[in-house]
């Protein structure tokens, strides 16, 4: 879970790798999926992740 903690950005998104990777909602989805499968969300700042998802909503309710 330490790796997940290092990959999460301040805005709640995740990077795919430590250096030179984009960060967006796809990687957040993967991090949450992995955490759910393992039953351990200690590598995810859940409050920041929720805020990031909220910030990704568009005017018509879609997430991008």
Buried (B, 14 or more C-beta within 10 A) or exposed (E): BEEBEEBBBEEBBBBEEEEEEEBBBEBBBBBBEBBEEEEEBEBBBEEBBEEBBEEBEEEEEEEE
